[in-house]
Amino acid sequence: MKRLEQKLEDVKIYINEGDVLLFRGKTFKSSLIGSSTETSYSHVGIASWVNGNANSKEGILECVEFKEGSLVSNLLGIRGGGGGRSINLYQIIKKYTGQIDVYRPNPIFYNGIFDDEKKEFIFSEKPFDGKAVTTIMRKMTGLPYGWKRIWWMFRHKLLLYRLFGDKKKLMTDELEDMVYPVCSTSVSYSFNKSEFDLVKNRSDEWTEPGDIAKSSGINYLFTVVI
């Protein structure tokens, strides 16, 4: 994929509520996360407007995300352990300029099921609603970062565990409350809860940033720089 770098001040008004923000980190930890799904992405958030929208002077563009903090602080239950937050996107781009790719969800999400009683395939479509997605995401801000989820994901990468672990739970979306949320699981859950399933045949609780990047439900727009 050829990247198109654009200054935030020039493209800010073209970023919509619910657009997906995928981060390409440069640290060793980021490389480990990206390589687990064979992509360059290690973090993901959702764009959201506050006090208006792109066409209003009062509108502030934010990134709603689950950001990791200090593991030790998290275990001790003190500030610094990370978690769900909403932050001015400009401040993030200053730190990660050229590392954040903006993806646009499809305007229409399609779904098909087989009706066992009628013995027919039922096909439905639903217009994308970014506000519905970010509302769910914002309701999770303040929750602690799910370091236990990171450990579970890492464990599933181990060869012996992959051979004997429960594959079914990796694929099944039960849409219960998110347990131990991290960046990618919270984004996937917020979309799925709004009836926009980004990653088919993958449980929200086991979705990684690279899984979202590969989704046919989003399309690359541009890469933002300062």
C-alpha positions as a printed NumPy array, in Angstrom:
array([[  0.   ,   0.   ,   0.   ],
       [  1.394,   3.398,  -0.995],
       [  0.99 ,   5.93 ,   1.789],
       [ -0.231,   9.459,   1.163],
       [  1.092,  11.894,   3.795],
       [ -1.151,  14.856,   4.543],
       [ -0.825,  17.687,   7.064],
       [ -3.471,  17.51 ,   9.755],
       [ -4.446,  21.157,   9.23 ],
       [ -5.221,  20.383,   5.577],
       [ -7.227,  17.17 ,   6.045],
       [ -8.733,  17.598,   9.505],
       [-12.137,  18.512,   8.085],
       [-12.157,  15.315,   6.021],
       [-11.818,  13.033,   9.043],
       [-15.216,  11.684,  10.027],
       [-16.72 ,  10.52 ,  13.275],
       [-15.836,   6.849,  13.638],
       [-12.834,   6.806,  11.302],
       [-10.26 ,   4.238,  12.392],
       [ -6.777,   5.433,  13.384],
       [ -4.076,   2.781,  13.   ],
       [ -0.633,   3.451,  14.493],
       [  2.72 ,   2.176,  13.218],
       [  5.063,   2.27 ,  16.205],
       [  8.84 ,   2.309,  15.904],
       [  9.765,   0.562,  19.151],
       [ 10.741,  -3.078,  19.58 ],
       [  7.472,  -3.716,  21.417],
       [  5.525,  -2.264,  18.487],
       [  7.416,  -4.521,  16.082],
       [  6.467,  -7.565,  18.147],
       [  2.787,  -6.595,  18.13 ],
       [  2.742,  -5.907,  14.392],
       [  4.626,  -9.044,  13.462],
       [  2.11 , -11.206,  15.326],
       [ -0.448, -10.416,  12.598],
       [  2.081,  -9.786,   9.816],
       [  1.392,  -6.04 ,   9.589],
       [  3.195,  -2.866,  10.681],
       [  0.392,  -1.801,  13.049],
       [  0.711,  -1.926,  16.816],
       [ -2.092,   0.345,  18.104],
       [ -5.56 ,   1.512,  17.081],
       [ -8.046,   4.193,  18.108],
       [-11.189,   5.905,  16.784],
       [-11.59 ,   9.514,  15.613],
       [-14.337,  11.486,  17.329],
       [-15.526,  15.083,  17.227],
       [-16.401,  17.045,  20.376],
       [-18.484,  20.259,  20.578],
       [-19.493,  20.046,  16.956],
       [-18.079,  18.508,  13.824],
       [-15.568,  19.154,  11.063],
       [-17.586,  22.097,   9.76 ],
       [-17.933,  23.926,  13.085],
       [-15.349,  26.304,  14.543],
       [-15.845,  24.85 ,  18.032],
       [-15.275,  21.264,  16.962],
       [-12.308,  19.455,  18.541],
       [-11.028,  16.281,  16.906],
       [-10.072,  13.618,  19.424],
       [ -8.763,  10.075,  19.466],
       [-10.68 ,   7.666,  21.701],
       [ -8.396,   4.804,  22.634],
       [ -7.142,   2.327,  25.183],
       [ -3.544,   3.277,  25.893],
       [ -1.155,   1.096,  27.846],
       [  0.655,   2.603,  30.796],
       [  3.007,   1.198,  33.39 ],
       [  2.314,  -2.484,  34.039],
       [  3.539,  -2.16 ,  37.625],
       [  1.264,   0.832,  38.254],
       [ -1.665,  -1.053,  36.768],
       [ -1.083,  -4.067,  38.992],
       [ -0.849,  -1.817,  42.048],
       [ -4.024,   0.026,  41.064],
       [ -2.415,   3.464,  41.   ],
       [ -2.462,   6.208,  38.395],
       [ -0.213,   5.515,  35.443],
       [ -1.499,   2.055,  34.573],
       [ -3.153,   3.304,  31.399],
       [ -6.695,   2.648,  30.202],
       [ -9.497,   4.134,  28.145],
       [ -9.161,   7.809,  27.347],
       [-10.109,  10.547,  24.89 ],
       [ -7.343,  12.964,  23.858],
       [ -6.85 ,  15.797,  21.38 ],
       [ -5.666,  14.156,  18.148],
       [ -3.267,  17.015,  17.439],
       [ -1.284,  16.206,  20.587],
       [ -0.935,  12.57 ,  19.537],
       [  0.143,  13.424,  16.002],
       [  2.828,  15.78 ,  17.366],
       [  4.329,  12.733,  19.058],
       [  3.662,  10.201,  16.3  ],
       [  3.764,  12.317,  13.147],
       [  3.793,  10.184,  10.019],
       [  2.912,   7.063,  12.007],
       [ -0.889,   7.329,  12.087],
       [ -2.941,   6.075,   9.14 ],
       [ -6.583,   7.128,   8.806],
       [ -9.045,   4.509,   7.563],
       [-12.665,   5.148,   6.516],
       [-15.329,   2.549,   7.391],
       [-17.544,   1.463,   4.512],
       [-20.67 ,   3.649,   4.188],
       [-22.811,   0.498,   4.163],
       [-22.218,  -2.696,   6.139],
       [-23.718,  -5.875,   4.731],
       [-24.745,  -9.01 ,   6.555],
       [-26.292, -12.281,   5.494],
       [-27.817, -15.134,   7.475],
       [-29.561, -18.364,   6.561],
       [-33.098, -18.588,   7.97 ],
       [-33.535, -22.193,   9.015],
       [-37.342, -21.946,   9.23 ],
       [-37.862, -20.292,   5.848],
       [-34.929, -22.131,   4.285],
       [-33.676, -18.989,   2.595],
       [-30.725, -16.653,   2.703],
       [-31.573, -13.231,   4.142],
       [-29.342, -10.36 ,   3.103],
       [-29.405,  -7.047,   4.981],
       [-27.56 ,  -3.747,   4.857],
       [-27.035,  -1.008,   7.426],
       [-25.65 ,   2.519,   6.899],
       [-22.57 ,   3.185,   9.006],
       [-23.151,   5.326,  12.096],
       [-19.864,   6.613,  13.484],
       [-21.523,   8.306,  16.457],
       [-22.994,   5.012,  17.638],
       [-19.522,   3.466,  17.584],
       [-17.726,   6.292,  19.401],
       [-20.508,   6.525,  22.006],
       [-19.842,   2.927,  23.027],
       [-16.096,   3.54 ,  22.965],
       [-16.424,   6.647,  25.148],
       [-18.49 ,   4.747,  27.712],
       [-15.433,   2.543,  28.288],
       [-13.032,   5.432,  28.94 ],
       [-11.764,   5.325,  32.488],
       [-11.569,   1.528,  32.552],
       [ -8.07 ,   0.174,  33.285],
       [ -5.895,  -1.211,  30.503],
       [ -6.24 ,  -4.978,  30.182],
       [ -2.725,  -6.232,  30.702],
       [ -4.152,  -9.677,  31.418],
       [ -5.603,  -9.672,  27.908],
       [ -2.138,  -8.991,  26.492],
       [ -0.791, -12.003,  28.369],
       [ -3.597, -14.229,  27.086],
       [ -2.95 , -13.104,  23.495],
       [  0.763, -13.747,  23.859],
       [  0.087, -17.184,  25.304],
       [ -2.006, -18.105,  22.262],
       [  0.967, -17.347,  20.024],
       [  2.964, -20.144,  21.632],
       [  3.108, -23.273,  19.493],
       [  2.036, -25.826,  22.107],
       [ -0.799, -23.631,  23.337],
       [ -2.042, -23.111,  19.774],
       [ -2.142, -26.857,  19.272],
       [ -4.153, -27.664,  22.388],
       [ -5.974, -24.414,  23.172],
       [ -9.678, -23.778,  22.613],
       [-10.019, -22.454,  19.043],
       [-13.765, -21.852,  19.32 ],
       [-13.477, -18.944,  21.748],
       [-11.101, -17.176,  19.351],
       [-13.844, -17.011,  16.709],
       [-17.082, -16.537,  18.654],
       [-18.493, -13.053,  19.353],
       [-20.808, -13.208,  22.362],
       [-21.105,  -9.407,  22.728],
       [-21.042,  -9.473,  26.485],
       [-19.316,  -6.691,  28.416],
       [-15.697,  -6.267,  27.341],
       [-13.332,  -8.06 ,  29.733],
       [ -9.811,  -6.663,  30.179],
       [ -9.999,  -4.254,  27.195],
       [ -6.976,  -3.211,  25.146],
       [ -6.842,  -0.918,  22.109],
       [ -7.892,  -3.388,  19.407],
       [-10.443,  -5.37 ,  21.41 ],
       [-12.264,  -2.194,  22.505],
       [-12.421,  -0.868,  18.924],
       [-13.652,  -4.183,  17.545],
       [-16.238,  -4.443,  20.327],
       [-17.529,  -0.886,  19.774],
       [-18.062,  -1.562,  16.078],
       [-19.626,  -4.97 ,  16.614],
       [-21.915,  -3.725,  19.391],
       [-23.213,  -1.166,  16.879],
       [-23.858,  -4.004,  14.371],
       [-20.801,  -3.217,  12.236],
       [-18.678,  -6.344,  12.504],
       [-15.181,  -5.358,  11.366],
       [-13.479,  -8.738,  11.66 ],
       [-15.52 , -11.771,  10.663],
       [-14.848, -15.091,  12.385],
       [-12.773, -13.406,  15.074],
       [-13.899, -12.761,  18.632],
       [-13.701,  -9.1  ,  19.642],
       [-11.761, -10.09 ,  22.745],
       [ -9.009, -11.674,  20.634],
       [ -8.804,  -9.063,  17.865],
       [ -5.394,  -7.422,  17.289],
       [ -4.538,  -4.144,  15.477],
       [ -3.367,  -6.06 ,  12.408],
       [ -6.704,  -7.911,  12.225],
       [ -8.533,  -4.578,  12.024],
       [ -6.098,  -3.292,   9.376],
       [ -6.918,  -6.303,   7.189],
       [-10.668,  -5.817,   7.528],
       [-12.632,  -5.333,   4.301],
       [-14.884,  -2.979,   6.28 ],
       [-12.367,  -0.098,   6.25 ],
       [-10.353,   1.672,   3.554],
       [ -7.118,   3.65 ,   3.783],
       [ -7.419,   7.42 ,   3.276],
       [ -4.108,   9.054,   4.201],
       [ -1.316,   9.324,   6.762],
       [ -1.368,  12.414,   8.983],
       [  1.683,  14.551,   9.766],
       [  2.226,  17.911,  11.466]])
